[in-house]
Amino acid sequence: MIVTDHFVYIHVSRSGGTFLNKLIMEQVPGARMIQYHGHLEDLPEQFAHLPVIGFSRNPWDWYVSMYCDYKRKRQYVFQALSEMGTLGFEQTIERFLTLGDNSDESRERLKRLVRAAPRVINTRRPGQRELPGLKSEHFADYPSDIGYYSWLFQLMFRSERKHRFYFGQFEQLREEALRLFEETGTPITNGINKYLTDARPLNSSPRPKGYEGGYPPKLESLVAEKERYMIDRFGYSFTEVFDSPKTDDFNYLGSTNVDALINRVCDIPESEWDAADGEKPNKIKRLNDTRHIIFRFITDKNNVFEFSDHPTLWDDWKDLLLPVMTQAAKSLGYKNYRFPRVMFARLPAGGEISDHSDGQASYFIHKIHVPLVTNERTMFRVGTQEIHMPVGEIIEVNNKRNHAVRNDGDKDRIHLIFECYNVDDYGKS
């Protein structure tokens, strides 16, 4: 908590606080640190007339940031709920979300946190990153049926006094900070402008790409349920955490006549399927028993734009494949497009593709499915949405989100799958 001549700043963990603390302490008149991660209810009365500013963050993204940062720092709440860091992302976040569900397990974890948290916070000591301004009494009075982030946010801004609140969103941190300064009458100096323009992010949580999209459906829905306060108050949605031009789940790009393509696919002998599958580059465990015929593939897994053709298959099939692929690219509004991966995927009757999100390519490139042979009991799920894809439909899927397929029918499912990107978007050739 920082007080200035113009406002009070409440620092909620993993919401740009290190960056803002430095800005305010160095550039805003009268800035004085009262307590690192201090709560509004502890604000001295002499500052109660000042407006209060703070920042929110998309809950799905907040939990990713929290997990990666707290695990690295061995923050005590994280250590207690993750069994000293031995649990993975899904199990750990579920425990944060259900801490107030009144189950025997959660009550025991709260007792553990009451013992671990300090009874008193010494405001004269410098802020410690592993102590997020929480005391034993806070965990002893933990409410039911609310996620940890919503609880923490409300706790930080709780006060019996009336205040004027101004909130910004972390997702536009620099622009929002400037707006809040203006709304609270804070003079915008050259120093503030320069900092907001030039300063590098501080205390960013190192994280592998794909954590946000990697939310399993159950956990994605649990965040939506338990973090309803933050979602409703600040208008967040799950898909806002993506930083690429992706559809939410499925994007219908039209339909096409694939009769000639189907006839030829049905004539492919089993020996050719087996041979092509044996030499494919995408031998990934989560694909299970899915067989592939690869026409085109990337040359380096770390370069999702460069590709090469199968020496004979592409030339043999391209006259049937390209019209369908080109129609999809034009439906996306592209003129200068490329198709780095093209394949047939054959999922056997009774088979499944396990829940997963794709790698680096999913951040940049559109993944498109065109069913050629299927049945009504074959279902494709992206996130929490599940559909059956009819023959001849051209459907983009958000492969950055967790997705899975199951074929409960009595015949194999065969899709044409290809990727598409617009050269003009990335300056690639």
C-alpha positions in Angstrom: 0.0 0.0 0.0 1.4 3.4 -1.1 -0.1 6.8 -0.2 0.6 9.8 -2.4 -0.6 13.4 -2.4 -3.3 12.3 -4.9 -4.3 8.7 -4.3 -3.8 5.4 -2.4 -2.5 2.4 -4.3 -3.4 -1.1 -3.2 -1.0 -3.7 -4.6 -2.8 -7.0 -5.3 -0.3 -9.9 -6.0 0.4 -10.7 -9.7 -1.2 -7.6 -11.0 1.7 -5.5 -12.1 2.5 -4.3 -8.6 6.3 -4.3 -8.8 6.2 -2.2 -12.0 3.7 0.2 -10.5 5.4 0.4 -7.1 8.6 1.6 -8.8 6.7 4.1 -10.9 4.7 5.6 -8.0 7.6 5.7 -5.5 9.9 7.4 -8.0 7.6 9.7 -10.0 4.4 10.6 -8.0 4.6 13.5 -5.5 4.3 12.5 -1.8 4.7 8.8 -2.4 5.2 6.9 0.8 5.2 3.1 1.3 2.8 2.3 4.2 3.0 -1.5 3.9 4.0 -3.8 1.1 0.8 -5.6 0.0 -1.0 -3.6 2.7 -4.8 -3.9 3.0 -7.1 -0.9 2.6 -8.6 -1.5 6.1 -5.2 -0.8 7.5 -4.9 2.7 5.9 -4.2 5.4 8.5 -7.2 7.6 9.0 -5.3 10.7 7.9 -5.3 9.3 4.3 -8.9 8.1 4.2 -10.1 11.0 2.1 -7.8 10.1 -0.8 -9.2 8.1 -3.8 -8.1 4.5 -4.0 -6.6 2.8 -7.2 -6.0 -0.8 -7.9 -5.7 -3.3 -10.8 -7.5 -6.5 -11.7 -6.4 -9.3 -13.9 -8.1 -12.0 -16.0 -8.6 -14.8 -13.5 -7.6 -17.6 -15.9 -4.3 -15.7 -16.6 -3.9 -14.7 -13.0 -3.8 -18.3 -11.9 -1.1 -19.1 -14.5 1.0 -16.2 -13.4 0.5 -17.0 -9.7 1.4 -20.7 -10.2 4.6 -20.0 -12.1 5.7 -17.2 -9.8 4.8 -18.7 -6.5 6.3 -22.0 -7.4 9.6 -20.3 -8.2 9.6 -18.3 -5.0 8.2 -21.1 -2.8 5.6 -18.8 -1.5 4.1 -20.3 1.7 0.5 -20.4 0.6 1.5 -22.1 -2.6 3.8 -24.6 -0.7 0.9 -25.5 1.6 -1.6 -26.1 -1.2 0.7 -27.8 -3.7 2.3 -30.2 -1.2 5.6 -28.4 -1.3 5.5 -27.9 -5.0 5.0 -31.5 -5.9 1.6 -31.1 -7.4 1.1 -30.0 -11.0 -0.8 -27.0 -12.4 -4.2 -28.6 -12.5 -4.2 -30.1 -9.0 -2.7 -27.0 -7.4 -5.1 -24.5 -9.0 -8.1 -26.7 -8.1 -7.0 -26.5 -4.5 -6.8 -22.7 -4.6 -10.3 -22.5 -6.2 -11.9 -24.9 -3.7 -10.2 -23.8 -0.5 -13.6 -22.6 0.8 -15.7 -25.7 -0.2 -16.0 -26.9 3.4 -14.6 -30.3 2.6 -12.5 -32.1 5.2 -9.5 -31.7 2.9 -9.9 -28.0 2.5 -10.6 -27.4 6.2 -7.3 -29.2 6.9 -5.5 -27.1 4.4 -6.9 -23.9 5.9 -5.7 -25.1 9.4 -2.3 -25.5 7.8 -2.3 -22.0 6.5 -3.5 -20.6 9.8 -0.4 -22.1 11.4 1.9 -21.0 8.6 0.8 -17.4 8.2 2.1 -14.7 10.6 -0.1 -13.5 13.4 1.2 -9.9 12.9 2.9 -8.2 10.0 5.7 -5.8 10.9 5.0 -2.8 8.6 8.5 -1.4 9.4 10.2 -4.3 7.7 10.7 -4.2 3.9 8.2 -6.2 1.9 8.9 -9.8 1.5 7.7 -11.5 -1.7 6.9 -14.7 0.1 4.5 -12.9 2.5 1.6 -11.6 0.5 0.1 -9.4 3.3 -1.9 -12.3 4.7 -2.2 -13.1 8.4 -3.5 -16.1 10.3 -6.8 -14.4 11.0 -7.5 -14.1 7.3 -7.3 -17.8 6.7 -9.3 -18.6 9.9 -12.1 -16.5 8.5 -12.0 -17.8 4.9 -15.4 -17.6 3.2 -17.1 -20.5 1.5 -17.8 -20.9 -2.2 -15.3 -18.4 -3.6 -12.1 -18.7 -5.5 -8.8 -17.6 -3.9 -8.2 -14.7 -6.3 -11.7 -13.2 -5.8 -11.3 -13.6 -2.0 -7.8 -12.0 -2.1 -9.0 -9.1 -4.2 -12.0 -8.4 -2.0 -9.9 -8.8 1.2 -7.3 -6.2 -0.1 -10.0 -3.6 -0.7 -12.2 -4.3 2.2 -12.9 -1.3 4.4 -15.7 0.0 6.7 -15.0 3.5 5.5 -16.4 5.0 2.2 -13.8 5.4 -0.5 -13.7 6.5 -4.1 -12.4 3.6 -6.2 -10.7 3.7 -9.5 -9.7 0.3 -11.1 -7.6 -0.5 -14.1 -7.0 -3.7 -15.9 -3.6 -5.4 -15.9 -4.0 -6.3 -19.6 -3.5 -2.7 -20.6 -1.3 -1.8 -17.6 0.5 1.2 -19.0 -2.5 2.8 -20.6 -4.6 2.1 -17.6 -2.1 3.5 -15.1 -2.0 6.8 -17.1 -5.9 6.9 -17.1 -6.0 6.4 -13.3 -3.5 9.1 -12.7 -5.5 11.5 -14.8 -8.8 10.6 -13.1 -7.3 11.1 -9.6 -5.8 14.5 -10.6 -2.2 13.3 -10.5 0.0 15.6 -12.5 1.4 13.7 -15.6 5.1 14.6 -15.6 7.7 13.9 -18.2 9.1 11.3 -15.8 5.8 9.4 -15.7 5.4 9.5 -19.4 8.9 8.3 -20.0 8.6 5.4 -17.5 5.3 4.3 -19.0 6.8 4.4 -22.5 10.3 3.0 -21.9 10.4 0.9 -18.7 10.7 -2.8 -19.0 8.2 -5.2 -17.3 9.3 -6.1 -13.8 8.8 -9.4 -11.9 7.2 -11.1 -14.8 6.5 -14.7 -14.1 8.5 -17.1 -16.4 6.0 -19.5 -17.9 6.0 -22.1 -20.7 3.8 -21.1 -23.6 0.4 -22.8 -23.7 -0.4 -22.8 -20.0 -3.5 -20.6 -20.5 -4.8 -22.6 -23.4 -3.9 -25.8 -21.6 -6.7 -25.5 -19.1 -8.6 -28.7 -19.1 -12.4 -28.2 -19.5 -13.2 -29.0 -15.9 -10.6 -26.5 -14.5 -11.6 -23.9 -17.0 -15.3 -24.2 -15.8 -14.2 -24.2 -12.2 -12.5 -20.9 -12.6 -15.6 -19.5 -14.3 -17.7 -20.7 -11.3 -15.4 -19.8 -8.4 -14.1 -16.5 -9.8 -17.6 -15.2 -10.8 -17.0 -12.0 -8.8 -13.9 -10.9 -10.8 -15.4 -12.1 -14.1 -18.7 -10.2 -13.7 -17.2 -7.1 -12.1 -14.5 -6.6 -14.7 -16.0 -8.3 -17.8 -13.4 -11.0 -18.3 -13.7 -14.1 -20.5 -11.5 -17.2 -20.9 -10.6 -16.4 -24.6 -9.2 -13.0 -23.7 -6.0 -14.6 -22.4 -4.9 -15.6 -25.9 -2.5 -13.3 -27.7 -3.1 -14.6 -31.2 -6.0 -14.2 -33.7 -7.8 -17.3 -32.7 -11.4 -18.3 -32.8 -12.9 -19.0 -29.4 -13.4 -22.7 -30.1 -14.8 -23.5 -33.6 -14.9 -21.2 -36.6 -17.2 -22.4 -39.5 -15.5 -21.4 -42.8 -18.2 -22.8 -45.2 -18.7 -26.1 -46.9 -17.3 -27.7 -50.0 -17.9 -30.6 -52.4 -15.5 -33.3 -51.4 -17.0 -36.2 -53.4 -14.0 -36.7 -55.6 -11.7 -36.5 -52.7 -13.7 -39.0 -50.7 -13.8 -41.5 -53.6 -10.0 -41.4 -53.8 -9.5 -41.6 -50.1 -11.7 -44.7 -49.9 -9.5 -46.4 -52.4 -6.3 -46.0 -50.4 -5.1 -49.5 -49.5 -4.4 -50.4 -45.8 -0.8 -51.1 -46.8 -0.4 -47.5 -47.9 -1.9 -46.2 -44.6 0.5 -48.4 -42.6 3.5 -47.3 -44.6 2.7 -43.6 -44.5 2.0 -43.8 -40.8 5.3 -45.6 -40.1 7.3 -42.7 -41.6 5.3 -39.8 -40.3 7.1 -37.0 -38.4 4.3 -36.4 -35.9 4.6 -39.5 -33.7 3.0 -38.1 -30.6 1.7 -40.2 -27.8 -1.5 -38.2 -27.3 -2.6 -39.1 -30.8 -2.9 -42.7 -29.7 -3.9 -45.0 -32.6 -4.5 -42.2 -35.1 -2.8 -42.9 -38.5 -1.7 -40.2 -40.8 -0.7 -39.6 -44.4 1.5 -36.5 -44.5 1.6 -34.4 -47.7 3.4 -31.4 -46.3 5.1 -30.8 -42.9 7.3 -28.2 -41.2 11.1 -28.8 -41.6 11.9 -27.7 -38.0 9.7 -27.9 -35.0 11.1 -24.5 -33.8 10.2 -22.8 -37.1 6.5 -23.1 -37.8 6.6 -21.2 -41.0 9.1 -23.2 -43.1 7.9 -26.5 -44.7 8.6 -29.1 -47.3 6.5 -31.4 -49.4 6.5 -35.2 -49.5 8.5 -35.9 -52.6 5.7 -37.8 -54.4 2.4 -37.6 -52.4 1.9 -33.8 -52.6 2.2 -33.7 -56.4 -0.1 -36.7 -56.7 -2.9 -35.2 -54.5 -2.5 -31.4 -54.7 -5.1 -31.0 -57.5 -7.8 -32.3 -55.2 -6.5 -30.7 -52.0 -5.7 -27.2 -53.0 -9.2 -26.1 -54.0 -10.5 -26.9 -50.5 -7.5 -25.3 -48.8 -7.7 -22.2 -50.9 -11.4 -21.8 -50.1 -10.6 -21.9 -46.4 -7.8 -19.3 -46.8 -10.1 -16.9 -48.7 -12.8 -17.4 -46.1 -10.3 -16.2 -43.5 -9.9 -13.1 -45.6 -6.3 -14.0 -46.7 -4.7 -13.2 -50.0 -1.1 -14.1 -49.4 -1.4 -17.4 -47.6 0.7 -20.5 -46.9 -0.2 -24.0 -45.8 2.8 -25.4 -43.8 1.2 -28.7 -42.8 -1.3 -30.9 -44.8 -2.4 -34.4 -43.9 -5.1 -37.0 -43.7 -5.8 -38.2 -40.1 -7.6 -41.5 -39.6 -9.0 -42.2 -36.1 -10.2 -45.8 -35.7 -13.6 -46.8 -34.6 -13.7 -46.7 -30.8 -10.5 -44.6 -30.7 -9.7 -41.3 -29.2 -7.2 -38.4 -29.3 -6.3 -37.5 -25.8 -6.9 -34.1 -24.3 -4.1 -31.7 -25.3 -3.1 -28.3 -26.6 -0.8 -27.9 -29.6 2.7 -26.4 -29.5 4.3 -23.2 -30.9 2.3 -23.3 -34.1 -1.0 -22.8 -32.2 0.1 -19.3 -31.4 0.3 -18.2 -35.0 -1.4 -20.5 -37.4 -5.0 -21.5 -38.1 -5.7 -25.2 -37.9 -8.5 -26.4 -40.2 -10.4 -29.7 -40.4 -12.5 -31.0 -43.3 -14.3 -34.3 -42.5 -14.2 -36.8 -45.4 -15.4 -40.0 -43.7 -17.1 -39.8 -40.4 -20.2 -40.8 -38.3 -22.6 -39.1 -36.0 -20.9 -40.6 -32.9 -17.6 -38.9 -33.6 -17.3 -35.8 -31.4 -14.6 -33.1 -31.4 -14.2 -31.0 -28.2 -12.4 -27.7 -27.9 -12.3 -26.2 -24.4 -15.8 -26.8 -23.0 -17.5 -27.0 -26.4 -18.2 -30.3 -28.2 -19.6 -30.8 -31.7 -19.9 -33.4 -34.5 -18.2 -32.2 -37.7 -20.3 -33.2 -40.8 -18.7 -34.3 -44.1 -17.6 -31.4 -46.3 -17.7 -28.7 -43.6 -14.6 -26.5 -43.4 -14.0 -25.8 -39.7 -11.1 -24.0 -37.9 -10.4 -25.2 -34.4 -8.6 -23.3 -31.7 -5.7 -25.7 -31.1 -4.2 -23.4 -28.5 -7.0 -24.5 -26.2 -7.2 -28.0 -24.9 -9.0 -30.2 -27.4 -9.8 -33.9 -27.8 -11.6 -36.3 -30.1 -13.5 -39.5 -29.6 -14.9 -41.9 -32.2 -17.7 -43.9 -30.6 -19.0 -45.1 -34.0 -18.4 -48.4 -35.8 -16.3 -47.0 -38.6 -13.1 -45.0 -38.9 -13.1 -41.2 -39.1 -10.9 -39.6 -41.7 -10.2 -35.8 -41.8 -8.2 -33.6 -44.1 -6.3 -31.4 -41.7 -4.1 -28.4 -42.7 -2.7 -25.3 -41.3 -2.9 -21.8 -42.8 -1.2 -18.5 -42.1 -1.3 -15.1 -43.8 2.2 -14.0 -44.8 1.3 -10.3 -44.4 0.6 -10.9 -40.7 4.1 -12.2 -39.8 6.4 -10.9 -42.6 7.2 -14.6 -43.5 7.6 -16.1 -46.9 
